[in-house]
């Protein structure tokens, strides 16, 4: 191009460059948080789509460049207030090591910063490319329990509907030819997030009506969830009919991705059938280039607000570095009661087979006995001040050494006239079940909710404390017990108070607490066979 067209094209690209620089300045200032997001994209199959989100966003912005440059920008100084709030949210999340909240705050800073620098008209013109960045945040694990339950129940229903006998125990399925466990990877979360991200993009390109867009996305979610149930059902059927020779290895995953490809094809066909758009954006009749002209005419005003935005952004990382170093949780050992009602302390272990352990003073694994029964008490100490010791992630340690989580519930117990909730897990390895109750202790607070525990932990840190959190779990092996759940609940009622006093009580309450007694490496010698398959 030559002449006026060439100049206009350069101004269009210059305007686009200004917006991109504003967006990427957020990623640059919060590079550590952005690096955390990238690390999840690289190591997780569920969130691997995050690698494509930013390139897609850049393409969408480039596609909308002619609409962008026809918007007249205006400075909105009041936008510095919500920007500062998001910086404060990011800072609080970083102090408490709540990565997903800090990442959401990072993404939310981008539209707020664009609105502050260029106004609502510009933000509206590029709202979809900016909003699409939310798919870059690696979150959605909270959907795992309901998805796993739906997949398990749906698979059993289809098996019984087609005449294949199936017995369900939590996540565990048994057919005449084998055992199957519905793992987290079998929940369909990766398919649901990926299909939703693709469906949103498709709706933006090919559907103009908001009613059609909403209906289409509902259909995408519905088909994805039910397709995953059908995938799990097919795997069990193939394994059943082949006498466990097929669908239990690599082909297990191949079937899943083939079915996902078929699902995407169906989604696209449905979308194209009701498409009311060619996917092209209308070009303006004439190029007034309001964006570039206004920015160049009032460049000092836009430069000033840009500097102010950058200053607010930098306030987060600089404040975090200026804070005094959080004290690490120093412990020479975790005290536990020498006796809990009639149950007497027997010994300590370095590790227990159903719990992934890091032997040391921050963890304790002890055995108590009362009559022929025995109980195992585990305490894991954590704090955001210590890398890798975030107590909210300790739940993921259950199910080590080939154990499978086959049931995950929350129960309410009446203790001293008060209702106290605890989490309950059933773990299995080759038909041998371990039943576990666990909860969090933060100062005087006892809670089963990891989110509540995290808020309490952050509040402790902001109040000048160390934010120490303990995950306490009680476990029994179900074999040989008539009513293992009732037995565990009874012991939990008796043990919760004494254990909490040993962890956070005053010196007089901790006098009867025993410190670890073993020397050297000692592992529990319970024998479990290995077997079973994943769905």
C-alpha positions as CSV (number, residue, x, y, z in Angstrom):
1,X,0.0,0.0,0.0
2,X,1.1,3.6,-0.6
3,X,-0.1,7.0,0.3
4,X,-3.0,7.5,2.7
5,X,-3.8,3.8,2.9
6,X,-0.3,3.0,4.0
7,X,-0.4,5.7,6.7
8,X,-3.8,4.4,7.9
9,X,-2.6,0.8,8.1
10,X,0.4,1.9,10.1
11,X,-1.8,3.8,12.5
12,X,-4.1,0.7,12.9
13,X,-1.1,-1.5,13.7
14,X,0.3,1.2,16.1
15,X,-3.1,1.3,17.9
16,X,-3.1,-2.5,18.2
17,X,0.5,-2.4,19.5
18,X,-0.5,0.0,22.3
19,X,-3.2,-2.3,23.5
20,X,-0.9,-5.4,23.3
21,X,1.8,-3.6,25.3
22,X,-0.8,-2.7,27.9
23,X,-1.9,-6.3,28.2
24,X,1.6,-7.8,28.3
25,X,2.8,-5.3,30.8
26,X,0.5,-7.0,33.3
27,X,2.1,-10.4,32.5
28,X,5.6,-8.8,32.8
29,X,5.0,-7.2,36.2
30,X,3.4,-10.4,37.5
31,X,5.8,-12.7,35.8
32,X,6.1,-15.1,38.7
33,X,2.3,-15.7,38.8
34,X,2.3,-16.1,35.0
35,X,5.1,-18.6,35.2
36,X,3.0,-20.7,37.6
37,X,0.2,-20.7,35.1
38,X,2.6,-21.8,32.3
39,X,4.1,-24.6,34.5
40,X,0.6,-26.0,35.0
41,X,-0.1,-25.9,31.2
42,X,3.1,-27.8,30.6
43,X,2.6,-30.6,33.1
44,X,-1.2,-31.1,33.1
45,X,-3.2,-32.7,30.3
46,X,-6.3,-31.2,31.8
47,X,-5.0,-27.6,31.3
48,X,-2.7,-28.0,28.3
49,X,-5.2,-26.0,26.3
50,X,-3.9,-22.9,28.2
51,X,-0.9,-22.8,25.9
52,X,-3.2,-21.8,23.0
53,X,-5.3,-19.2,24.8
54,X,-2.9,-16.2,24.5
55,X,-2.1,-16.8,20.8
56,X,-5.8,-17.1,20.2
57,X,-6.3,-13.8,22.1
58,X,-3.7,-12.0,20.0
59,X,-5.3,-13.3,16.8
60,X,-8.7,-12.2,17.9
61,X,-7.4,-8.7,18.7
62,X,-5.7,-8.5,15.3
63,X,-9.0,-9.6,13.7
64,X,-10.8,-6.8,15.5
65,X,-8.2,-4.1,14.8
66,X,-10.3,-2.1,12.4
67,X,-13.2,-2.0,14.9
68,X,-10.7,-1.0,17.7
69,X,-9.3,2.0,15.8
70,X,-12.8,3.4,15.2
71,X,-13.4,3.7,19.0
72,X,-12.6,7.0,20.6
73,X,-10.5,6.4,23.8
74,X,-11.0,8.3,27.0
75,X,-9.2,8.2,30.3
76,X,-11.1,6.8,33.3
77,X,-9.0,7.6,36.3
78,X,-11.5,6.0,38.7
79,X,-10.4,2.7,37.2
80,X,-7.3,2.9,39.4
81,X,-9.5,2.0,42.4
82,X,-10.7,-1.5,41.2
83,X,-7.2,-2.0,39.8
84,X,-5.8,-1.4,43.3
85,X,-8.4,-3.8,44.8
86,X,-7.3,-6.5,42.4
87,X,-3.6,-5.9,43.3
88,X,-4.6,-6.3,47.0
89,X,-6.5,-9.5,46.2
90,X,-3.4,-10.8,44.4
91,X,-1.2,-9.9,47.3
92,X,-3.5,-11.6,49.8
93,X,-3.6,-14.7,47.6
94,X,0.2,-14.8,47.3
95,X,0.6,-14.5,51.0
96,X,-1.7,-17.4,51.5
97,X,-0.3,-19.4,48.5
98,X,-3.7,-19.6,46.9
99,X,-2.4,-19.8,43.3
100,X,-5.8,-19.9,41.5
101,X,-7.0,-16.7,43.2
102,X,-3.8,-14.9,42.3
103,X,-4.1,-16.1,38.7
104,X,-7.7,-14.9,38.5
105,X,-6.7,-11.6,39.9
106,X,-3.9,-11.3,37.3
107,X,-6.3,-12.0,34.4
108,X,-8.9,-9.6,35.9
109,X,-6.3,-6.8,36.0
110,X,-6.2,-6.7,32.2
111,X,-9.7,-5.5,31.4
112,X,-9.7,-3.1,34.3
113,X,-6.4,-1.6,33.1
114,X,-7.6,-1.3,29.6
115,X,-10.8,0.4,30.8
116,X,-8.8,2.8,32.9
117,X,-6.5,3.7,30.1
118,X,-8.9,3.8,27.1
119,X,-12.5,3.8,28.5
120,X,-15.5,1.6,28.1
121,X,-15.9,1.9,24.3
122,X,-12.5,0.5,23.6
123,X,-13.0,-2.2,26.2
124,X,-16.4,-3.2,24.7
125,X,-14.8,-3.4,21.2
126,X,-12.3,-6.0,22.4
127,X,-14.3,-7.5,25.2
128,X,-14.4,-11.0,23.9
129,X,-10.6,-11.4,23.2
130,X,-9.9,-10.1,26.7
131,X,-12.6,-12.2,28.4
132,X,-11.4,-15.3,26.6
133,X,-8.2,-15.1,28.7
134,X,-10.2,-16.6,31.6
135,X,-9.7,-20.0,30.0
136,X,-5.9,-19.6,30.6
137,X,-6.5,-19.9,34.4
138,X,-5.9,-23.6,35.3
139,X,-8.9,-24.1,37.5
140,X,-11.9,-26.4,37.7
141,X,-10.8,-29.1,40.2
142,X,-13.9,-28.3,42.3
143,X,-15.9,-30.0,39.6
144,X,-14.1,-33.3,40.0
145,X,-16.3,-34.9,42.8
146,X,-19.7,-34.3,41.1
147,X,-18.3,-35.3,37.7
148,X,-16.8,-38.5,39.1
149,X,-20.0,-39.4,40.9
150,X,-22.1,-38.8,37.7
151,X,-19.7,-40.8,35.6
152,X,-19.7,-43.7,38.1
153,X,-23.5,-43.8,38.5
154,X,-24.0,-43.3,34.7
155,X,-21.6,-46.2,33.9
156,X,-23.3,-48.6,36.3
157,X,-26.8,-47.6,34.9
158,X,-25.7,-48.3,31.3
159,X,-24.0,-51.6,32.3
160,X,-27.1,-52.8,34.0
161,X,-29.3,-51.5,31.2
162,X,-27.4,-53.6,28.7
163,X,-27.4,-56.8,30.9
164,X,-23.9,-56.7,32.4
165,X,-24.0,-57.2,36.2
166,X,-22.2,-54.4,38.0
167,X,-21.7,-53.7,41.7
168,X,-20.8,-50.1,42.8
169,X,-19.0,-49.1,46.0
170,X,-18.3,-45.4,45.8
171,X,-15.9,-44.9,42.8
172,X,-15.2,-48.7,42.6
173,X,-17.0,-50.9,40.1
174,X,-17.0,-54.7,40.0
175,X,-18.2,-56.8,37.0
176,X,-17.9,-60.6,36.6
177,X,-14.6,-60.1,34.8
178,X,-12.8,-57.5,36.8
179,X,-12.6,-54.4,39.0
180,X,-12.6,-50.8,37.9
181,X,-11.9,-47.6,39.7
182,X,-13.1,-44.2,38.4
183,X,-10.0,-42.0,38.8
184,X,-9.8,-38.2,38.7
185,X,-8.5,-38.4,35.1
186,X,-11.7,-40.4,34.2
187,X,-14.0,-37.6,35.4
188,X,-14.1,-36.0,32.0
189,X,-12.9,-32.6,33.3
190,X,-10.3,-32.2,30.6
191,X,-12.9,-32.9,27.9
192,X,-15.4,-30.5,29.5
193,X,-13.0,-27.6,29.9
194,X,-11.5,-28.1,26.4
195,X,-14.9,-28.5,24.7
196,X,-16.3,-25.5,26.5
197,X,-13.3,-23.3,25.4
198,X,-13.8,-24.5,21.8
199,X,-17.5,-24.1,22.0
200,X,-17.3,-20.5,23.3
201,X,-14.9,-19.6,20.4
202,X,-17.2,-21.3,17.8
203,X,-20.3,-19.5,19.2
204,X,-18.4,-16.1,18.9
205,X,-17.5,-16.7,15.3
206,X,-20.7,-18.3,13.9
207,X,-23.6,-17.3,16.1
208,X,-24.9,-13.8,16.5
209,X,-28.0,-14.4,18.6
210,X,-27.2,-14.5,22.4
211,X,-30.1,-17.0,22.8
212,X,-28.4,-19.3,20.2
213,X,-25.0,-18.9,21.9
214,X,-26.3,-19.8,25.3
215,X,-28.3,-22.8,24.0
216,X,-25.3,-24.0,22.0
217,X,-23.0,-23.9,25.0
218,X,-25.6,-25.8,27.1
219,X,-25.7,-28.4,24.4
220,X,-21.9,-28.6,24.3
221,X,-21.7,-29.1,28.1
222,X,-24.5,-31.7,28.1
223,X,-23.0,-33.7,25.2
224,X,-19.5,-33.6,26.7
225,X,-20.6,-34.9,30.1
226,X,-22.7,-37.7,28.7
227,X,-20.1,-38.6,26.1
228,X,-17.6,-39.1,29.0
229,X,-20.1,-41.4,30.7
230,X,-20.5,-43.3,27.4
231,X,-16.7,-43.5,27.1
232,X,-16.3,-45.0,30.6
233,X,-19.1,-47.5,29.7
234,X,-17.4,-48.5,26.5
235,X,-14.1,-49.1,28.2
236,X,-15.8,-51.4,30.8
237,X,-17.7,-53.2,28.1
238,X,-14.6,-53.8,25.9
239,X,-12.7,-55.0,28.9
240,X,-15.5,-57.2,29.9
241,X,-16.0,-58.8,26.5
242,X,-12.3,-59.3,25.9
243,X,-11.7,-60.9,29.3
244,X,-9.7,-57.9,30.5
245,X,-7.3,-58.0,27.5
246,X,-8.4,-54.7,25.9
247,X,-9.1,-51.2,27.2
248,X,-6.9,-51.6,30.2
249,X,-3.6,-50.1,28.8
250,X,-2.6,-47.4,26.4
251,X,-5.7,-48.2,24.2
252,X,-7.7,-47.0,27.2
253,X,-6.6,-43.4,26.4
254,X,-6.8,-43.8,22.7
255,X,-10.5,-44.7,22.9
256,X,-11.1,-41.5,25.0
257,X,-9.4,-39.2,22.5
258,X,-11.0,-40.8,19.5
259,X,-14.4,-40.3,21.1
260,X,-13.5,-36.7,22.0
261,X,-12.7,-36.1,18.3
262,X,-16.0,-37.5,17.3
263,X,-17.7,-35.3,19.9
264,X,-16.0,-32.1,18.5
265,X,-17.2,-33.1,15.0
266,X,-20.7,-33.4,16.3
267,X,-20.5,-30.1,18.1
268,X,-19.3,-28.3,14.9
269,X,-22.0,-29.9,12.8
270,X,-24.7,-28.8,15.2
271,X,-23.3,-25.3,15.4
272,X,-23.0,-24.9,11.6
273,X,-26.5,-26.2,11.2
274,X,-27.9,-23.2,13.1
275,X,-25.1,-20.7,12.2
276,X,-26.4,-17.2,11.5
277,X,-23.0,-15.6,10.8
278,X,-20.2,-16.0,8.3
279,X,-17.6,-15.5,11.0
280,X,-16.3,-12.3,9.4
281,X,-16.3,-8.9,11.2
282,X,-17.8,-6.0,9.3
283,X,-15.3,-3.4,8.2
284,X,-16.0,0.3,8.8
285,X,-17.2,2.2,5.8
286,X,-14.4,4.8,6.2
287,X,-11.3,4.9,8.3
288,X,-11.5,7.8,10.7
289,X,-8.9,6.2,13.0
290,X,-10.4,7.9,16.1
291,X,-8.3,5.8,18.4
292,X,-4.9,6.7,16.9
293,X,-5.8,10.3,16.4
294,X,-7.1,10.9,19.9
295,X,-4.1,9.1,21.5
296,X,-1.7,11.1,19.4
297,X,-3.5,14.4,20.2
298,X,-3.7,13.9,23.9
299,X,-0.7,11.6,24.4
300,X,0.4,13.2,27.7
301,X,-3.0,12.3,29.3
302,X,-2.8,8.7,28.1
303,X,0.9,8.4,29.0
304,X,0.1,9.7,32.5
305,X,-2.7,7.2,33.2
306,X,-0.5,4.5,31.7
307,X,2.3,5.3,34.2
308,X,-0.2,5.4,37.0
309,X,-1.6,2.0,36.1
310,X,2.0,0.6,35.9
311,X,2.7,2.1,39.4
312,X,-0.4,0.5,40.9
313,X,0.6,-2.9,39.3
314,X,4.1,-2.7,40.7
315,X,2.7,-2.0,44.2
316,X,1.8,-5.7,44.5
317,X,5.2,-7.3,44.0
318,X,7.0,-4.5,45.8
319,X,4.8,-4.8,48.8
320,X,5.2,-8.5,48.9
321,X,9.0,-8.1,48.9
322,X,8.9,-5.4,51.5
323,X,6.9,-7.6,53.9
324,X,9.0,-9.2,56.7
325,X,9.8,-12.8,55.9
326,X,7.1,-15.1,57.1
327,X,8.4,-17.3,59.9
328,X,8.6,-20.9,59.0
329,X,6.9,-23.5,61.1
330,X,9.7,-24.8,63.3
331,X,9.0,-28.0,65.2
332,X,11.1,-30.5,67.0
333,X,8.2,-32.9,66.9
334,X,4.4,-33.1,67.1
335,X,2.9,-33.9,70.4
336,X,0.0,-36.4,70.6
337,X,-1.9,-37.7,73.6
338,X,-0.4,-40.7,75.4
339,X,-3.9,-42.0,75.8
340,X,-7.2,-41.2,74.1
341,X,-10.0,-42.5,76.3
342,X,-9.4,-46.3,76.4
343,X,-7.0,-46.2,73.4
344,X,-3.3,-46.4,74.3
345,X,-0.4,-45.0,72.3
346,X,1.6,-47.9,70.8
347,X,4.3,-46.6,68.5
348,X,5.2,-44.1,65.8
349,X,5.9,-44.8,62.1
350,X,7.9,-43.0,59.5
351,X,5.2,-43.6,56.9
352,X,1.9,-45.3,56.3
353,X,1.1,-47.0,53.0
354,X,-2.0,-45.0,52.1
355,X,-0.5,-41.6,52.8
356,X,2.3,-40.0,50.8
357,X,4.7,-38.9,53.5
358,X,7.8,-36.7,54.0
359,X,9.5,-38.2,57.1
360,X,10.5,-35.5,59.5
361,X,9.4,-33.3,62.4
362,X,6.6,-31.7,60.3
363,X,4.7,-35.0,60.1
364,X,3.7,-37.7,62.6
365,X,2.1,-41.1,62.1
366,X,1.2,-43.0,65.2
367,X,-0.8,-46.1,66.2
368,X,-3.2,-46.4,69.1
369,X,-4.8,-49.7,70.3
370,X,-7.9,-50.4,72.3
371,X,-8.7,-54.1,72.7
372,X,-8.2,-55.9,69.4
373,X,-8.8,-52.7,67.4
374,X,-6.1,-50.3,66.3
375,X,-6.3,-46.7,65.0
376,X,-3.8,-44.6,63.1
377,X,-3.4,-40.9,63.8
378,X,-1.6,-38.7,61.2
379,X,-0.7,-35.1,61.7
380,X,0.8,-33.0,58.9
381,X,1.9,-29.4,59.6
382,X,2.0,-26.8,56.9
383,X,2.2,-23.1,56.2
384,X,2.4,-20.9,53.1
385,X,5.7,-19.7,54.5
386,X,7.2,-23.1,53.6
387,X,7.5,-24.2,50.0
388,X,5.7,-27.4,49.3
389,X,4.0,-27.4,52.7
390,X,0.6,-25.7,51.8
391,X,-1.8,-27.5,54.1
392,X,-4.7,-27.1,51.7
393,X,-3.0,-29.5,49.3
394,X,-2.4,-32.2,51.8
395,X,-5.7,-33.9,50.9
396,X,-4.0,-35.0,47.6
397,X,-1.6,-37.2,49.6
398,X,-4.2,-39.7,50.4
399,X,-4.3,-42.7,48.1
400,X,-0.5,-43.4,47.9
401,X,1.1,-46.8,47.2
402,X,-1.6,-48.1,44.8
403,X,-4.4,-47.2,47.1
404,X,-7.5,-45.8,45.4
405,X,-10.0,-43.2,46.7
406,X,-13.3,-45.0,46.2
407,X,-15.5,-42.7,48.3
408,X,-15.2,-39.1,49.4
409,X,-17.9,-37.7,51.8
410,X,-18.4,-35.2,54.6
411,X,-20.0,-36.3,57.8
412,X,-21.3,-34.4,60.8
413,X,-20.6,-35.6,64.4
414,X,-22.0,-34.4,67.6
415,X,-19.1,-33.6,70.0
416,X,-19.8,-32.0,73.4
417,X,-23.2,-30.9,72.2
418,X,-21.9,-29.2,69.1
419,X,-22.1,-30.4,65.5
420,X,-18.6,-30.8,64.0
421,X,-18.0,-31.7,60.4
422,X,-15.2,-33.9,59.2
423,X,-14.2,-35.3,55.8
424,X,-14.4,-39.0,55.2
425,X,-12.5,-41.1,52.7
426,X,-12.6,-44.8,51.9
427,X,-9.3,-46.1,50.4
428,X,-8.9,-49.5,48.8
429,X,-6.2,-51.7,47.5
430,X,-7.0,-55.2,46.3
431,X,-10.2,-55.5,48.4
432,X,-8.6,-54.2,51.6
433,X,-10.3,-50.9,52.7
434,X,-9.0,-48.2,54.9
435,X,-11.5,-45.7,56.3
436,X,-10.2,-42.2,57.1
437,X,-11.6,-39.1,58.8
438,X,-9.7,-35.9,58.5
439,X,-10.0,-32.2,59.3
440,X,-8.0,-29.0,59.6
441,X,-6.8,-27.2,62.7
442,X,-5.9,-23.5,62.5
443,X,-5.3,-22.0,65.9
444,X,-8.6,-22.6,67.8
445,X,-10.5,-23.3,64.6
446,X,-11.4,-26.9,63.7
447,X,-13.0,-27.2,60.2
448,X,-13.5,-29.8,57.5
449,X,-13.5,-27.0,54.8
450,X,-10.2,-26.4,53.2
451,X,-11.3,-23.0,52.0
452,X,-12.3,-21.9,55.5
453,X,-9.0,-23.2,56.8
454,X,-7.2,-21.2,54.1
455,X,-9.0,-17.9,55.0
456,X,-8.1,-18.5,58.7
457,X,-4.5,-19.2,57.7
458,X,-4.2,-16.0,55.7
459,X,-5.8,-14.0,58.5
460,X,-3.3,-15.4,60.9
461,X,-0.4,-14.3,58.7
462,X,-1.9,-10.8,58.1
463,X,-2.3,-10.5,61.9
464,X,1.4,-11.2,62.4
465,X,1.2,-15.0,63.1
466,X,2.9,-17.8,61.2
467,X,-0.3,-19.2,59.6
468,X,0.4,-22.8,60.8
469,X,-2.2,-25.3,59.8
470,X,-2.4,-28.9,60.8
471,X,-4.2,-31.6,58.8
472,X,-5.3,-34.3,61.3
473,X,-6.5,-37.7,60.1
474,X,-7.7,-40.8,61.9
475,X,-7.6,-44.1,60.0
476,X,-8.7,-47.7,60.6
477,X,-8.6,-50.8,58.5
478,X,-12.1,-52.1,57.9
479,X,-11.3,-55.8,57.9
480,X,-12.6,-57.6,61.0
481,X,-14.9,-54.8,62.1
482,X,-18.7,-55.2,62.2
483,X,-19.4,-51.5,61.7
484,X,-16.1,-49.8,60.9
485,X,-17.7,-46.4,60.1
486,X,-19.4,-46.2,63.5
487,X,-16.2,-47.4,65.2
488,X,-14.2,-44.6,63.5
489,X,-16.7,-41.9,64.3
490,X,-16.8,-43.0,67.9
491,X,-13.0,-42.7,68.2
492,X,-13.0,-39.4,66.3
493,X,-15.4,-37.9,68.8
494,X,-13.1,-38.9,71.6
495,X,-9.9,-37.9,69.9
496,X,-10.6,-34.6,68.2
497,X,-10.4,-32.5,71.4
498,X,-7.3,-34.1,73.0
499,X,-5.4,-34.0,69.7
500,X,-6.3,-30.3,69.1
501,X,-5.1,-29.4,72.6
502,X,-1.8,-31.1,71.9
503,X,-1.4,-29.0,68.8
504,X,-2.6,-25.6,69.9
505,X,-3.4,-25.8,73.6
506,X,-1.6,-23.9,76.4
507,X,1.4,-25.5,78.2
508,X,-0.8,-27.0,81.0
509,X,-3.0,-28.7,78.4
510,X,0.1,-30.1,76.6
511,X,1.8,-31.7,79.6
512,X,0.4,-35.2,78.8
513,X,1.3,-35.0,75.1
514,X,3.9,-37.5,73.9
515,X,6.7,-36.5,71.5
516,X,7.8,-39.0,68.7
517,X,9.5,-42.0,70.2
518,X,11.0,-43.9,67.3
519,X,14.6,-43.8,66.0
520,X,15.6,-44.7,62.5
521,X,13.2,-45.7,59.7
522,X,10.1,-47.6,60.6
523,X,7.3,-48.2,58.2
524,X,4.0,-49.9,58.9
525,X,4.2,-53.6,58.1
526,X,0.6,-54.2,57.0
527,X,0.5,-56.3,53.9
528,X,-1.7,-55.4,51.0
529,X,-1.9,-57.1,47.6
530,X,-2.1,-55.0,44.4
531,X,-4.9,-55.2,41.8
532,X,-7.7,-53.5,39.9
533,X,-8.1,-51.3,36.9
534,X,-8.9,-47.6,36.2
535,X,-11.9,-46.4,34.2
